[in-house]
Amino acid sequence: MKISFPKHTRRRWYLLTGVAMLAGTALALNEPSQTGGPAENPKLTLKVDEAPLVRDATNSCAPVVEKVSPSVVRIAVTAEGPSGQMSESELDFFRRFFGGRGPFSRGMPGGEHEHALGSGVIVSGDGYVVTNNHVVQNARDIEVSLNDGRTLAAKVIGTDPQTDVALIKINAQNLPFLTLADSDKIQVGDMVLAVGNPFGIGQTVTRGIVSAKNRATSGEGDEDFIQTDAAINPGNSGGALVDTEGRLVGINSAILSRSGGNQGIGFAVPSNLVRWVADGIIKNGRVQRGLLGVSVQDLTPELAQALKINRTGGALVADTAPGSPAEAAGIKNGDVILKFGNRPIETANQLKLQVAETPPGTTIPVQIDRNGETKDLNVTIKERTGDRLARNNNGQAPGEKQNDTLNGVAVANLDNQTRTELRIPAGVQGALITEVDQNSPAYDAGLRAGDVITEINHQPVRNADDAVNLTQKPAGGQTLVKVWSHGGSRYVAVNEGGES
């Protein structure tokens, strides 16, 4: 009988045969010699050192991790569904920091609930846990998983969206908790560890350094982030950032990422800010914030030159609210706040936070620069009931020098219809910007359609004619423009022709 195989079957058989033949050859090569006796293999000698590693700060973080890990917990949240959807601004926040993927895992369309995973830090033996506001926002049920395997229900004690800090509590005693460090004393370059539950896979530790301090990401809220390159990923929110002594220096809050994963830029809320929020929630049931009543922006070199001020540090007052503590103390538009409560002010955000943390009713010294002259004032802080405190209204930094000033800017008078459509208050007087050429110095400086020009070189602008007349004969290398927008008032320095 003749047996035939399909072509592809024969090929496979040949290949297998070839492997078998090679294997047979290998066996033959390793067969004991029939004439010389068995071949002897060289003796294998391994050097083994079973003593534990002598750990110190230069070669291991294990002692710190062992100390910290029991105090960092996993938080699972069931949140309200359609009635508790995140606002567009919150969605923008997560798009910016998580590349379009927030910490929430949404259910099927029409579902009633959402589920989220995050982290938290035990800060007291009787069960208080700090985490991020965005982790527990709109929570219906919260479960906290401890390092010892227990899972306990938690309740929200208080939240503070402005700082993205929340305080929750579990019913337990004698819990391991972290000591809070003075976050003002950490320095750029200090080593830190981030501990949390990224992606819900379990507790994870990453190491890095403090990359920067006093970071603000959006200018909204009360932001004073510690920036770190320790890997932080979704699910790390609310976890611990600790120093090499195992003390809490921050609560991990956000990442700056194009992909949604770690790219070495993470942000943590400083422990001092966390402590202020937690104390306010426990003592008052809410966070009381101080009110100064000014809109401020950073003093850039261009603005300093336009204002004829020989300094670049400080918070430039763009607007003073009528009847505010600032007005009562004598602070005026164009002043530069140099010190608040004897603490130096370098940026507008620093002032905003220091004012917020000042108890209402406190009288505090303030140092200002007015037209190059230093003045000392005293201001009595009120309580902030809205969002009026020292808003950070920084304009964009000017680009390359050009030979024109407000050329490329079209302006129009404000009428009742325009005010209604653009929601411009009746008290705002000036010229409405209707168009800005994107290739103009004015656009580079930050002027945009919809802004209202209220001053040019400290001269009031009542209408479009005033704006045109005041820019026909520029007095120097720059034009200082004060504009109003829905973010408040701010100054903008527009580069004109010539050296400046």
Secondary structure by P-SEA (a helix, b strand, c coil): cbbbbcaaaaaaaaaaaaaaaaaaaaaaaaccccccccccccbbbbbbbcccccccccccaaaaaaaccccbbbbbbbcccccccccaaaaaaaaaccccccccccccccccbbbbbbbbbbccccbbbbbbccccccccbbbbbcccbbbbbbbbccccccccbbbbbccccccbbbbbcccccccccbbbbbbcccccccbbbbbbccccccccccccccccccccccccccccccccccccccccccccccccccccccccbbbbccaaaaaaaaaaaaaccbbbbbbcbbbbbcccaaaaaaacccccbbbbbccccccccccccccccccccccccccccccaaaaaaaaaaccccbbbbbbbbcccbbbbbbbbbcccccccccccccccccccccccccccbbbbbbcaaaaaaaccccccbbbbbcccccccccccccccccbbbccccccccccaaaaaaaaccccccbbbbbbbcccccbbbbbbccccc
